[in-house]
């Protein structure tokens, strides 16, 4: 029996960025170099939403004003992902954003 966990086509294991997340991380690195943000981390914090439900954000970012922001990076949004980020936004004192790559640019949506 193979002990390596199988993931759906296009899915990466936890802690490993996909190509879209790598593109967003590159943007964050540019913003850090420019002084717009002071810190970011990938899948660093897991938030509890309910008894057996958690949400692991793609990116936690601290901007130059020391505000913590949460970014979820998507190629396209599924309903379940929208529900989780909206619930998290209601429960936690961070600003939550969805980042979607469309038409060769980032579209940012606040929740």
FENMORA-V468716 format. One record per backbone hydrogen bond with DSSP energy under -1.0 kcal/mol. NH is the residue of the N-H (numbers start at 0). CO is the residue of the C=O. E is the energy in kcal/mol with one decimal. If there is no record, write none. Layout:
# FENMORA-V468716
NH/CO/E ; NH/CO/E
This chain:
# FENMORA-V468716
10/7/-2.8 ; 15/12/-1.9 ; 21/17/-2.3 ; 22/18/-1.9 ; 23/19/-2.0 ; 24/20/-2.6 ; 25/21/-2.0 ; 26/22/-1.6 ; 27/23/-2.4 ; 28/24/-2.5 ; 29/25/-2.0 ; 30/26/-2.4 ; 31/27/-2.3 ; 32/28/-2.3 ; 33/29/-2.0 ; 35/30/-2.3 ; 36/30/-1.0 ; 37/61/-2.8 ; 38/61/-1.3 ; 40/59/-2.2 ; 42/57/-2.6 ; 46/54/-3.1 ; 48/52/-2.8 ; 49/52/-1.8 ; 52/49/-1.3 ; 54/46/-2.7 ; 58/70/-2.3 ; 59/40/-2.2 ; 60/68/-3.0 ; 61/38/-2.7 ; 62/66/-2.2 ; 63/35/-2.0 ; 65/62/-2.2 ; 68/60/-3.3 ; 69/94/-3.2 ; 70/58/-3.0 ; 71/96/-2.3 ; 73/98/-2.6 ; 81/77/-1.8 ; 82/78/-2.2 ; 83/79/-2.2 ; 84/80/-2.1 ; 85/81/-2.1 ; 86/82/-2.5 ; 87/83/-2.5 ; 88/84/-2.3 ; 89/85/-1.6 ; 90/86/-1.6 ; 91/87/-2.4 ; 94/67/-1.6 ; 96/69/-2.9 ; 97/108/-3.1 ; 98/71/-3.1 ; 99/106/-2.6 ; 101/104/-2.6 ; 104/101/-1.2 ; 106/99/-3.1 ; 108/97/-2.6 ; 110/95/-2.8
